[in-house]
Amino acid sequence: MMKKTIKVLSIPFLTIPLFTVAALAHAETKLSGFADIQYSGATDAWDEQGIYLNDAAIYLNHTAGSAEFLLDLPFSSSAGESLLWAQEKVQAYLKLSFTPEFAIQTGQFDTLFGFEANDSKDLHFSAGGLLYNNVLPTSHMGLMGIYSVGAAKINLFAANPDNQGILSGKNPDLGIQIAYEIAEDDPISVGALISSEGGKNKTLLNIVGGFDVTENLRADLEFDIVSDPALADTTLGYLLNLEYSLSEKHVWGLRTEYLFNGRNDETPTHSQFMVAVGPKCLVNENLSLKAEYNLGLNRTAEGSDNKVINGARVSAVYSF
């Protein structure tokens, strides 16, 4: 499985003198975090083997009146490295709420797009799948306006291109997401991201939706379209994630994904199919255990070098 390129990003120093004495009197600071320790045997589905720190983060959140600051410092270990600190998933942003409906957020923040979150503690499985790793951005460094009314929410943002820490004279990425909660915990969102370079536009269309099929069965879906002038074909991605609750503490999951890659000389794999299945068990409010098996197929356009990949891993996730 391809891994996202790791980039160390600069964090801007943000100072906006909007705090009043009354706001500071109601200030609140929270410290939290998590660690995800995994074990994987020999596999051709990912690079890591043995025991390793799959994902971890320290969160510092401070609120004062209508202002909020979040610092999210992630770290992990990977093949050939002991610890990687403050990588592409780092967050450092300031959010100012002008009314209950309207807010502005600036700094570096997690992407709005996709079903799967950046932090493994928020996933059923041990890590993100094909779409997360190959199609979607990880974070955005820029300015975002947030407007919500009732069950609807609109996000508009301009950000530095390609997860870069600075603009460097390039055109900013422009993004929009419209989300609506049809019923409680049944959201649907449609988002688009436009990147422009050399007079050519690369576009991403992302659609995510989820609903409860029965009292115990949950279904979430994602559909992505990427149009890139550098590729010969349009990239298409599909995800279906099913979770069946045996009890409040025991949930089985099934994730199926298909990715049709736009081709060039650097991307010989033309399509990928991956299935993951496994349980997640909540030991207590802080500790959860996961196990999964992944089976996939990578196909080239000519069909001459098809490859079956598979792997299993277990993990323990502790949050505080």
Phi and psi restraints in degrees (value plus and minus 20) as a CYANA .aco file:
   2 MET   PHI     -87.5   -47.5
   2 MET   PSI     127.3   167.3
   3 LYS   PHI    -130.2   -90.2
   3 LYS   PSI     129.3   169.3
   4 LYS   PHI     -87.2   -47.2
   4 LYS   PSI     123.6   163.6
   5 THR   PHI     -85.5   -45.5
   5 THR   PSI     110.6   150.6
   6 ILE   PHI    -106.4   -66.4
   6 ILE   PSI     107.7   147.7
   7 LYS   PHI    -151.5  -111.5
   7 LYS   PSI     115.0   155.0
   8 VAL   PHI    -110.2   -70.2
   8 VAL   PSI     102.5   142.5
   9 LEU   PHI    -131.3   -91.3
   9 LEU   PSI     122.0   162.0
  10 SER   PHI     -94.3   -54.3
  10 SER   PSI     131.4   171.4
  11 ILE   PHI    -133.7   -93.7
  11 ILE   PSI      98.9   138.9
  12 PRO   PHI     -92.1   -52.1
  12 PRO   PSI     128.7   168.7
  13 PHE   PHI    -110.4   -70.4
  13 PHE   PSI      99.1   139.1
  14 LEU   PHI    -132.2   -92.2
  14 LEU   PSI     104.0   144.0
  15 THR   PHI    -152.8  -112.8
  15 THR   PSI      95.2   135.2
  16 ILE   PHI    -149.5  -109.5
  16 ILE   PSI      88.3   128.3
  17 PRO   PHI     -97.8   -57.8
  17 PRO   PSI      49.3    89.3
  18 LEU   PHI    -131.4   -91.4
  18 LEU   PSI     -19.0    21.0
  19 PHE   PHI    -101.2   -61.2
  19 PHE   PSI     115.9   155.9
  20 THR   PHI    -122.8   -82.8
  20 THR   PSI     147.9   187.9
  21 VAL   PHI     -80.7   -40.7
  21 VAL   PSI     -58.0   -18.0
  22 ALA   PHI     -85.7   -45.7
  22 ALA   PSI     -59.0   -19.0
  23 ALA   PHI     -85.8   -45.8
  23 ALA   PSI     -62.7   -22.7
  24 LEU   PHI     -84.8   -44.8
  24 LEU   PSI     -50.2   -10.2
  25 ALA   PHI     -85.9   -45.9
  25 ALA   PSI     -43.8    -3.8
  26 HIS   PHI    -125.3   -85.3
  26 HIS   PSI      -0.4    39.6
  27 ALA   PHI     -88.7   -48.7
  27 ALA   PSI     128.5   168.5
  28 GLU   PHI    -162.7  -122.7
  28 GLU   PSI     116.0   156.0
  29 THR   PHI    -141.8  -101.8
  29 THR   PSI     113.5   153.5
  30 LYS   PHI    -146.6  -106.6
  30 LYS   PSI     116.9   156.9
  31 LEU   PHI    -138.1   -98.1
  31 LEU   PSI     108.8   148.8
  32 SER   PHI    -168.6  -128.6
  32 SER   PSI     156.4   196.4
  33 GLY   PHI     156.1   196.1
  33 GLY   PSI    -197.1  -157.1
  34 PHE   PHI    -179.9  -139.9
  34 PHE   PSI     143.1   183.1
  35 ALA   PHI    -160.9  -120.9
  35 ALA   PSI     115.1   155.1
  36 ASP   PHI    -139.9   -99.9
  36 ASP   PSI      84.0   124.0
  37 ILE   PHI    -121.6   -81.6
  37 ILE   PSI     106.7   146.7
  38 GLN   PHI    -141.6  -101.6
  38 GLN   PSI     140.4   180.4
  39 TYR   PHI    -150.9  -110.9
  39 TYR   PSI     113.2   153.2
  40 SER   PHI    -155.2  -115.2
  40 SER   PSI     115.0   155.0
  41 GLY   PHI    -101.8   -61.8
  41 GLY   PSI    -191.2  -151.2
  42 ALA   PHI     -79.7   -39.7
  42 ALA   PSI     110.6   150.6
  43 THR   PHI    -174.9  -134.9
  43 THR   PSI     136.5   176.5
  44 ASP   PHI    -131.1   -91.1
  44 ASP   PSI      -8.3    31.7
  45 ALA   PHI    -110.4   -70.4
  45 ALA   PSI     -43.2    -3.2
  46 TRP   PHI    -174.6  -134.6
  46 TRP   PSI     148.8   188.8
  47 ASP   PHI    -100.7   -60.7
  47 ASP   PSI     -54.8   -14.8
  48 GLU   PHI     -93.0   -53.0
  48 GLU   PSI     119.9   159.9
  49 GLN   PHI    -160.8  -120.8
  49 GLN   PSI     140.8   180.8
  50 GLY   PHI      57.5    97.5
  50 GLY   PSI    -173.2  -133.2
  51 ILE   PHI    -117.5   -77.5
  51 ILE   PSI     112.8   152.8
  52 TYR   PHI    -175.9  -135.9
  52 TYR   PSI     142.5   182.5
  53 LEU   PHI    -109.0   -69.0
  53 LEU   PSI      81.9   121.9
  54 ASN   PHI     -89.5   -49.5
  54 ASN   PSI     -61.7   -21.7
  55 ASP   PHI    -183.3  -143.3
  55 ASP   PSI     126.5   166.5
  56 ALA   PHI    -183.3  -143.3
  56 ALA   PSI     139.4   179.4
  57 ALA   PHI    -182.1  -142.1
  57 ALA   PSI     131.7   171.7
  58 ILE   PHI    -134.3   -94.3
  58 ILE   PSI     108.3   148.3
  59 TYR   PHI    -132.5   -92.5
  59 TYR   PSI     113.9   153.9
  60 LEU   PHI    -143.7  -103.7
  60 LEU   PSI      98.0   138.0
  61 ASN   PHI    -141.7  -101.7
  61 ASN   PSI     108.7   148.7
  62 HIS   PHI    -149.1  -109.1
  62 HIS   PSI     108.8   148.8
  63 THR   PHI    -141.7  -101.7
  63 THR   PSI     121.8   161.8
  64 ALA   PHI    -166.8  -126.8
  64 ALA   PSI      83.2   123.2
  65 GLY   PHI      43.9    83.9
  65 GLY   PSI    -141.6  -101.6
  66 SER   PHI    -112.5   -72.5
  66 SER   PSI     -14.8    25.2
  67 ALA   PHI    -129.1   -89.1
  67 ALA   PSI     126.5   166.5
  68 GLU   PHI    -160.8  -120.8
  68 GLU   PSI     116.5   156.5
  69 PHE   PHI    -143.0  -103.0
  69 PHE   PSI     114.7   154.7
  70 LEU   PHI    -146.0  -106.0
  70 LEU   PSI     111.2   151.2
  71 LEU   PHI    -141.2  -101.2
  71 LEU   PSI     100.7   140.7
  72 ASP   PHI    -144.0  -104.0
  72 ASP   PSI      89.0   129.0
  73 LEU   PHI    -131.1   -91.1
  73 LEU   PSI      82.8   122.8
  74 PRO   PHI    -110.7   -70.7
  74 PRO   PSI     134.0   174.0
  75 PHE   PHI    -173.3  -133.3
  75 PHE   PSI     138.5   178.5
  76 SER   PHI    -184.2  -144.2
  76 SER   PSI     153.5   193.5
  77 SER   PHI    -138.7   -98.7
  77 SER   PSI     134.4   174.4
  78 SER   PHI    -169.3  -129.3
  78 SER   PSI     157.9   197.9
  79 ALA   PHI     -77.4   -37.4
  79 ALA   PSI     104.3   144.3
  80 GLY   PHI      63.7   103.7
  80 GLY   PSI     -21.2    18.8
  81 GLU   PHI    -151.9  -111.9
  81 GLU   PSI     126.7   166.7
  82 SER   PHI    -103.6   -63.6
  82 SER   PSI     -82.3   -42.3
  83 LEU   PHI    -156.7  -116.7
  83 LEU   PSI     117.0   157.0
  84 LEU   PHI    -134.6   -94.6
  84 LEU   PSI     102.2   142.2
  85 TRP   PHI    -131.9   -91.9
  85 TRP   PSI     117.2   157.2
  86 ALA   PHI      34.3    74.3
  86 ALA   PSI      42.7    82.7
  87 GLN   PHI    -113.8   -73.8
  87 GLN   PSI    -170.7  -130.7
  88 GLU   PHI     -86.5   -46.5
  88 GLU   PSI     -32.2     7.8
  89 LYS   PHI    -113.4   -73.4
  89 LYS   PSI     -15.8    24.2
  90 VAL   PHI     -81.6   -41.6
  90 VAL   PSI     123.2   163.2
  91 GLN   PHI    -145.1  -105.1
  91 GLN   PSI     119.5   159.5
  92 ALA   PHI    -175.1  -135.1
  92 ALA   PSI      78.8   118.8
  93 TYR   PHI    -163.1  -123.1
  93 TYR   PSI     137.6   177.6
  94 LEU   PHI    -134.4   -94.4
  94 LEU   PSI     112.8   152.8
  95 LYS   PHI    -142.0  -102.0
  95 LYS   PSI     106.8   146.8
  96 LEU   PHI    -137.1   -97.1
  96 LEU   PSI     102.2   142.2
  97 SER   PHI    -118.9   -78.9
  97 SER   PSI      95.7   135.7
  98 PHE   PHI    -107.2   -67.2
  98 PHE   PSI     -54.5   -14.5
  99 THR   PHI    -161.3  -121.3
  99 THR   PSI     150.2   190.2
 100 PRO   PHI     -79.8   -39.8
 100 PRO   PSI     -40.7    -0.7
 101 GLU   PHI    -118.4   -78.4
 101 GLU   PSI     -45.4    -5.4
 102 PHE   PHI    -145.5  -105.5
 102 PHE   PSI     114.8   154.8
 103 ALA   PHI    -165.8  -125.8
 103 ALA   PSI     138.0   178.0
 104 ILE   PHI    -143.2  -103.2
 104 ILE   PSI     118.7   158.7
 105 GLN   PHI    -149.2  -109.2
 105 GLN   PSI     113.6   153.6
 106 THR   PHI    -159.5  -119.5
 106 THR   PSI     125.8   165.8
 107 GLY   PHI     107.0   147.0
 107 GLY   PSI    -171.2  -131.2
 108 GLN   PHI    -128.7   -88.7
 108 GLN   PSI     107.7   147.7
 109 PHE   PHI    -159.8  -119.8
 109 PHE   PSI     139.1   179.1
 110 ASP   PHI     -79.4   -39.4
 110 ASP   PSI     129.5   169.5
 111 THR   PHI     -81.8   -41.8
 111 THR   PSI     132.6   172.6
 112 LEU   PHI    -105.6   -65.6
 112 LEU   PSI     -36.3     3.7
 113 PHE   PHI    -114.3   -74.3
 113 PHE   PSI     126.1   166.1
 114 GLY   PHI      80.9   120.9
 114 GLY   PSI     134.0   174.0
 115 PHE   PHI     -97.3   -57.3
 115 PHE   PSI     -58.3   -18.3
 116 GLU   PHI    -109.8   -69.8
 116 GLU   PSI     114.4   154.4
 117 ALA   PHI     -99.2   -59.2
 117 ALA   PSI     147.0   187.0
 118 ASN   PHI     -91.4   -51.4
 118 ASN   PSI     -59.0   -19.0
 119 ASP   PHI    -110.4   -70.4
 119 ASP   PSI     113.7   153.7
 120 SER   PHI     -85.7   -45.7
 120 SER   PSI     -43.0    -3.0
 121 LYS   PHI     -84.1   -44.1
 121 LYS   PSI     -41.9    -1.9
 122 ASP   PHI    -114.7   -74.7
 122 ASP   PSI     -14.3    25.7
 123 LEU   PHI    -128.1   -88.1
 123 LEU   PSI     131.9   171.9
 124 HIS   PHI     -92.5   -52.5
 124 HIS   PSI     -63.0   -23.0
 125 PHE   PHI    -109.9   -69.9
 125 PHE   PSI     154.9   194.9
 126 SER   PHI     -93.4   -53.4
 126 SER   PSI     -41.6    -1.6
 127 ALA   PHI    -180.1  -140.1
 127 ALA   PSI     144.6   184.6
 128 GLY   PHI     -86.0   -46.0
 128 GLY   PSI     139.6   179.6
 129 GLY   PHI    -118.7   -78.7
 129 GLY   PSI    -172.1  -132.1
 130 LEU   PHI     -80.2   -40.2
 130 LEU   PSI     -67.8   -27.8
 131 LEU   PHI     -88.2   -48.2
 131 LEU   PSI     -62.1   -22.1
 132 TYR   PHI     -79.9   -39.9
 132 TYR   PSI     -63.7   -23.7
 133 ASN   PHI    -103.2   -63.2
 133 ASN   PSI     -42.7    -2.7
 134 ASN   PHI    -139.2   -99.2
 134 ASN   PSI     -36.1     3.9
 135 VAL   PHI    -137.8   -97.8
 135 VAL   PSI     -63.1   -23.1
 136 LEU   PHI    -114.8   -74.8
 136 LEU   PSI     129.6   169.6
 137 PRO   PHI     -89.9   -49.9
 137 PRO   PSI     141.1   181.1
 138 THR   PHI    -114.1   -74.1
 138 THR   PSI     -64.9   -24.9
 139 SER   PHI    -170.9  -130.9
 139 SER   PSI     152.0   192.0
 140 HIS   PHI    -155.3  -115.3
 140 HIS   PSI     116.2   156.2
 141 MET   PHI    -128.2   -88.2
 141 MET   PSI      85.9   125.9
 142 GLY   PHI     159.2   199.2
 142 GLY   PSI    -167.7  -127.7
 143 LEU   PHI    -146.7  -106.7
 143 LEU   PSI     112.9   152.9
 144 MET   PHI    -153.3  -113.3
 144 MET   PSI     116.9   156.9
 145 GLY   PHI    -122.3   -82.3
 145 GLY   PSI     117.2   157.2
 146 ILE   PHI    -145.2  -105.2
 146 ILE   PSI     102.2   142.2
 147 TYR   PHI    -148.5  -108.5
 147 TYR   PSI     105.9   145.9
 148 SER   PHI    -151.6  -111.6
 148 SER   PSI     120.3   160.3
 149 VAL   PHI    -166.6  -126.6
 149 VAL   PSI     100.8   140.8
 150 GLY   PHI      41.2    81.2
 150 GLY   PSI    -147.5  -107.5
 151 ALA   PHI    -110.8   -70.8
 151 ALA   PSI     -17.7    22.3
 152 ALA   PHI    -126.1   -86.1
 152 ALA   PSI     129.6   169.6
 153 LYS   PHI    -167.7  -127.7
 153 LYS   PSI     116.7   156.7
 154 ILE   PHI    -144.7  -104.7
 154 ILE   PSI     109.2   149.2
 155 ASN   PHI    -137.8   -97.8
 155 ASN   PSI     110.1   150.1
 156 LEU   PHI    -146.1  -106.1
 156 LEU   PSI     112.9   152.9
 157 PHE   PHI    -167.2  -127.2
 157 PHE   PSI     135.9   175.9
 158 ALA   PHI    -144.4  -104.4
 158 ALA   PSI     110.4   150.4
 159 ALA   PHI    -161.4  -121.4
 159 ALA   PSI     140.5   180.5
 160 ASN   PHI     -83.6   -43.6
 160 ASN   PSI     124.3   164.3
 161 PRO   PHI     -92.2   -52.2
 161 PRO   PSI     125.5   165.5
 162 ASP   PHI      36.0    76.0
 162 ASP   PSI      21.0    61.0
 163 ASN   PHI      40.7    80.7
 163 ASN   PSI       1.6    41.6
 164 GLN   PHI     -99.4   -59.4
 164 GLN   PSI     126.6   166.6
 165 GLY   PHI     -92.0   -52.0
 165 GLY   PSI     -44.4    -4.4
 166 ILE   PHI    -153.2  -113.2
 166 ILE   PSI     140.0   180.0
 167 LEU   PHI     -93.1   -53.1
 167 LEU   PSI     -56.5   -16.5
 168 SER   PHI      36.3    76.3
 168 SER   PSI      17.3    57.3
 169 GLY   PHI      56.0    96.0
 169 GLY   PSI     -14.8    25.2
 170 LYS   PHI    -113.4   -73.4
 170 LYS   PSI     147.8   187.8
 171 ASN   PHI     -94.2   -54.2
 171 ASN   PSI     121.1   161.1
 172 PRO   PHI     -93.0   -53.0
 172 PRO   PSI     134.0   174.0
 173 ASP   PHI     -92.9   -52.9
 173 ASP   PSI     120.1   160.1
 174 LEU   PHI    -137.8   -97.8
 174 LEU   PSI     108.1   148.1
 175 GLY   PHI    -153.9  -113.9
 175 GLY   PSI     132.3   172.3
 176 ILE   PHI    -164.4  -124.4
 176 ILE   PSI     123.2   163.2
 177 GLN   PHI    -160.4  -120.4
 177 GLN   PSI     112.2   152.2
 178 ILE   PHI    -136.8   -96.8
 178 ILE   PSI     101.9   141.9
 179 ALA   PHI    -143.1  -103.1
 179 ALA   PSI     125.8   165.8
 180 TYR   PHI    -164.7  -124.7
 180 TYR   PSI     111.0   151.0
 181 GLU   PHI    -114.5   -74.5
 181 GLU   PSI      80.6   120.6
 182 ILE   PHI     -80.6   -40.6
 182 ILE   PSI     -62.5   -22.5
 183 ALA   PHI    -166.2  -126.2
 183 ALA   PSI     155.0   195.0
 184 GLU   PHI     -79.2   -39.2
 184 GLU   PSI     103.9   143.9
 185 ASP   PHI      45.8    85.8
 185 ASP   PSI      -0.4    39.6
 186 ASP   PHI    -143.0  -103.0
 186 ASP   PSI      53.9    93.9
 187 PRO   PHI    -110.3   -70.3
 187 PRO   PSI     138.9   178.9
 188 ILE   PHI    -158.4  -118.4
 188 ILE   PSI     119.1   159.1
 189 SER   PHI    -159.4  -119.4
 189 SER   PSI     125.2   165.2
 190 VAL   PHI    -146.7  -106.7
 190 VAL   PSI     104.9   144.9
 191 GLY   PHI    -155.1  -115.1
 191 GLY   PSI     136.7   176.7
 192 ALA   PHI    -161.8  -121.8
 192 ALA   PSI     124.6   164.6
 193 LEU   PHI    -153.2  -113.2
 193 LEU   PSI     108.9   148.9
 194 ILE   PHI    -139.2   -99.2
 194 ILE   PSI     104.5   144.5
 195 SER   PHI    -136.5   -96.5
 195 SER   PSI     114.1   154.1
 196 SER   PHI    -144.1  -104.1
 196 SER   PSI     110.8   150.8
 197 GLU   PHI    -171.7  -131.7
 197 GLU   PSI     109.2   149.2
 198 GLY   PHI      43.3    83.3
 198 GLY   PSI       9.8    49.8
 199 GLY   PHI      58.8    98.8
 199 GLY   PSI     -14.2    25.8
 200 LYS   PHI    -137.3   -97.3
 200 LYS   PSI     120.6   160.6
 201 ASN   PHI    -125.7   -85.7
 201 ASN   PSI     113.4   153.4
 202 LYS   PHI    -126.1   -86.1
 202 LYS   PSI     108.4   148.4
 203 THR   PHI    -143.8  -103.8
 203 THR   PSI     124.4   164.4
 204 LEU   PHI    -142.8  -102.8
 204 LEU   PSI     109.2   149.2
 205 LEU   PHI    -134.2   -94.2
 205 LEU   PSI     104.6   144.6
 206 ASN   PHI    -146.5  -106.5
 206 ASN   PSI     107.0   147.0
 207 ILE   PHI    -146.4  -106.4
 207 ILE   PSI     107.6   147.6
 208 VAL   PHI    -152.4  -112.4
 208 VAL   PSI     118.0   158.0
 209 GLY   PHI    -172.1  -132.1
 209 GLY   PSI     134.4   174.4
 210 GLY   PHI    -173.0  -133.0
 210 GLY   PSI     134.9   174.9
 211 PHE   PHI    -180.8  -140.8
 211 PHE   PSI     140.4   180.4
 212 ASP   PHI    -109.0   -69.0
 212 ASP   PSI      96.2   136.2
 213 VAL   PHI     -92.2   -52.2
 213 VAL   PSI     -67.2   -27.2
 214 THR   PHI    -156.5  -116.5
 214 THR   PSI    -194.9  -154.9
 215 GLU   PHI     -83.1   -43.1
 215 GLU   PSI     -47.8    -7.8
 216 ASN   PHI    -128.4   -88.4
 216 ASN   PSI     -35.6     4.4
 217 LEU   PHI    -132.2   -92.2
 217 LEU   PSI     107.1   147.1
 218 ARG   PHI    -136.8   -96.8
 218 ARG   PSI     117.5   157.5
 219 ALA   PHI    -145.5  -105.5
 219 ALA   PSI     112.6   152.6
 220 ASP   PHI    -149.5  -109.5
 220 ASP   PSI     120.3   160.3
 221 LEU   PHI    -149.8  -109.8
 221 LEU   PSI     131.3   171.3
 222 GLU   PHI    -162.3  -122.3
 222 GLU   PSI     122.9   162.9
 223 PHE   PHI    -157.5  -117.5
 223 PHE   PSI     109.9   149.9
 224 ASP   PHI    -148.9  -108.9
 224 ASP   PSI     120.7   160.7
 225 ILE   PHI    -149.1  -109.1
 225 ILE   PSI     107.3   147.3
 226 VAL   PHI    -142.5  -102.5
 226 VAL   PSI     103.7   143.7
 227 SER   PHI    -129.5   -89.5
 227 SER   PSI      94.4   134.4
 228 ASP   PHI    -147.8  -107.8
 228 ASP   PSI      99.5   139.5
 229 PRO   PHI     -79.7   -39.7
 229 PRO   PSI     -41.4    -1.4
 230 ALA   PHI     -98.4   -58.4
 230 ALA   PSI     -30.8     9.2
 231 LEU   PHI    -130.9   -90.9
 231 LEU   PSI     131.2   171.2
 232 ALA   PHI     -95.3   -55.3
 232 ALA   PSI     -45.9    -5.9
 233 ASP   PHI    -149.2  -109.2
 233 ASP   PSI     141.3   181.3
 234 THR   PHI     -94.7   -54.7
 234 THR   PSI     116.5   156.5
 235 THR   PHI    -107.8   -67.8
 235 THR   PSI     110.7   150.7
 236 LEU   PHI    -144.8  -104.8
 236 LEU   PSI     118.7   158.7
 237 GLY   PHI    -157.8  -117.8
 237 GLY   PSI     121.3   161.3
 238 TYR   PHI    -151.9  -111.9
 238 TYR   PSI     123.5   163.5
 239 LEU   PHI    -160.1  -120.1
 239 LEU   PSI     116.6   156.6
 240 LEU   PHI    -149.7  -109.7
 240 LEU   PSI     101.3   141.3
 241 ASN   PHI    -139.2   -99.2
 241 ASN   PSI     100.6   140.6
 242 LEU   PHI    -134.1   -94.1
 242 LEU   PSI     116.4   156.4
 243 GLU   PHI    -152.2  -112.2
 243 GLU   PSI     105.4   145.4
 244 TYR   PHI    -135.4   -95.4
 244 TYR   PSI     101.5   141.5
 245 SER   PHI    -111.1   -71.1
 245 SER   PSI      93.3   133.3
 246 LEU   PHI     -95.9   -55.9
 246 LEU   PSI     -51.9   -11.9
 247 SER   PHI    -180.0  -140.0
 247 SER   PSI    -197.8  -157.8
 248 GLU   PHI     -84.5   -44.5
 248 GLU   PSI     -42.8    -2.8
 249 LYS   PHI    -127.8   -87.8
 249 LYS   PSI     -27.1    12.9
 250 HIS   PHI    -150.5  -110.5
 250 HIS   PSI      96.8   136.8
 251 VAL   PHI    -151.5  -111.5
 251 VAL   PSI     111.9   151.9
 252 TRP   PHI    -120.6   -80.6
 252 TRP   PSI     121.2   161.2
 253 GLY   PHI    -146.0  -106.0
 253 GLY   PSI     129.7   169.7
 254 LEU   PHI    -156.1  -116.1
 254 LEU   PSI     100.3   140.3
 255 ARG   PHI    -139.7   -99.7
 255 ARG   PSI     102.4   142.4
 256 THR   PHI    -138.3   -98.3
 256 THR   PSI     116.3   156.3
 257 GLU   PHI    -159.6  -119.6
 257 GLU   PSI     126.4   166.4
 258 TYR   PHI    -154.5  -114.5
 258 TYR   PSI     111.9   151.9
 259 LEU   PHI    -149.9  -109.9
 259 LEU   PSI      99.6   139.6
 260 PHE   PHI    -122.6   -82.6
 260 PHE   PSI      89.3   129.3
 261 ASN   PHI    -105.4   -65.4
 261 ASN   PSI     116.5   156.5
 262 GLY   PHI     -87.2   -47.2
 262 GLY   PSI     118.6   158.6
 263 ARG   PHI    -118.3   -78.3
 263 ARG   PSI     125.9   165.9
 264 ASN   PHI    -171.1  -131.1
 264 ASN   PSI    -190.7  -150.7
 265 ASP   PHI     -85.9   -45.9
 265 ASP   PSI     -41.7    -1.7
 266 GLU   PHI    -114.4   -74.4
 266 GLU   PSI     -27.0    13.0
 267 THR   PHI    -145.9  -105.9
 267 THR   PSI      56.4    96.4
 268 PRO   PHI     -89.6   -49.6
 268 PRO   PSI     -47.6    -7.6
 269 THR   PHI     -89.8   -49.8
 269 THR   PSI     101.8   141.8
 270 HIS   PHI    -112.6   -72.6
 270 HIS   PSI     -53.9   -13.9
 271 SER   PHI    -169.3  -129.3
 271 SER   PSI     130.9   170.9
 272 GLN   PHI    -155.9  -115.9
 272 GLN   PSI     120.0   160.0
 273 PHE   PHI    -149.3  -109.3
 273 PHE   PSI     112.1   152.1
 274 MET   PHI    -161.2  -121.2
 274 MET   PSI     117.4   157.4
 275 VAL   PHI    -144.3  -104.3
 275 VAL   PSI     114.0   154.0
 276 ALA   PHI    -146.0  -106.0
 276 ALA   PSI     118.9   158.9
 277 VAL   PHI    -162.7  -122.7
 277 VAL   PSI     122.1   162.1
 278 GLY   PHI     147.6   187.6
 278 GLY   PSI     146.8   186.8
 279 PRO   PHI    -115.8   -75.8
 279 PRO   PSI     138.9   178.9
 280 LYS   PHI    -150.0  -110.0
 280 LYS   PSI     106.1   146.1
 281 CYS   PHI    -140.6  -100.6
 281 CYS   PSI     107.6   147.6
 282 LEU   PHI    -110.5   -70.5
 282 LEU   PSI      88.5   128.5
 283 VAL   PHI     -93.7   -53.7
 283 VAL   PSI     -67.5   -27.5
 284 ASN   PHI    -173.2  -133.2
 284 ASN   PSI    -189.7  -149.7
 285 GLU   PHI     -88.9   -48.9
 285 GLU   PSI     -32.6     7.4
 286 ASN   PHI    -128.1   -88.1
 286 ASN   PSI     -50.0   -10.0
 287 LEU   PHI    -136.2   -96.2
 287 LEU   PSI     111.1   151.1
 288 SER   PHI    -151.2  -111.2
 288 SER   PSI     129.2   169.2
 289 LEU   PHI    -137.9   -97.9
 289 LEU   PSI     120.5   160.5
 290 LYS   PHI    -152.7  -112.7
 290 LYS   PSI     131.1   171.1
 291 ALA   PHI    -165.6  -125.6
 291 ALA   PSI     125.1   165.1
 292 GLU   PHI    -175.1  -135.1
 292 GLU   PSI     135.0   175.0
 293 TYR   PHI    -146.1  -106.1
 293 TYR   PSI     112.1   152.1
 294 ASN   PHI    -135.5   -95.5
 294 ASN   PSI     116.0   156.0
 295 LEU   PHI    -155.5  -115.5
 295 LEU   PSI     109.2   149.2
 296 GLY   PHI    -166.2  -126.2
 296 GLY   PSI     149.9   189.9
 297 LEU   PHI    -156.9  -116.9
 297 LEU   PSI     105.5   145.5
 298 ASN   PHI    -124.5   -84.5
 298 ASN   PSI     106.7   146.7
 299 ARG   PHI    -141.5  -101.5
 299 ARG   PSI     116.2   156.2
 300 THR   PHI    -108.1   -68.1
 300 THR   PSI     144.4   184.4
 301 ALA   PHI     -81.4   -41.4
 301 ALA   PSI     -55.7   -15.7
 302 GLU   PHI    -104.6   -64.6
 302 GLU   PSI     -34.9     5.1
 303 GLY   PHI      55.8    95.8
 303 GLY   PSI      -7.8    32.2
 304 SER   PHI    -109.8   -69.8
 304 SER   PSI     -33.3     6.7
 305 ASP   PHI    -156.3  -116.3
 305 ASP   PSI      29.8    69.8
 306 ASN   PHI     -90.4   -50.4
 306 ASN   PSI     124.9   164.9
 307 LYS   PHI    -159.3  -119.3
 307 LYS   PSI     109.2   149.2
 308 VAL   PHI    -111.0   -71.0
 308 VAL   PSI     111.1   151.1
 309 ILE   PHI    -143.2  -103.2
 309 ILE   PSI     128.5   168.5
 310 ASN   PHI    -176.7  -136.7
 310 ASN   PSI     139.6   179.6
 311 GLY   PHI    -195.7  -155.7
 311 GLY   PSI     135.7   175.7
 312 ALA   PHI    -149.5  -109.5
 312 ALA   PSI     129.7   169.7
 313 ARG   PHI    -173.9  -133.9
 313 ARG   PSI     135.9   175.9
 314 VAL   PHI    -146.9  -106.9
 314 VAL   PSI     133.9   173.9
 315 SER   PHI    -170.1  -130.1
 315 SER   PSI     134.3   174.3
 316 ALA   PHI    -141.6  -101.6
 316 ALA   PSI     104.6   144.6
 317 VAL   PHI    -137.6   -97.6
 317 VAL   PSI     100.8   140.8
 318 TYR   PHI    -134.4   -94.4
 318 TYR   PSI     105.6   145.6
 319 SER   PHI    -141.2  -101.2
 319 SER   PSI     128.4   168.4
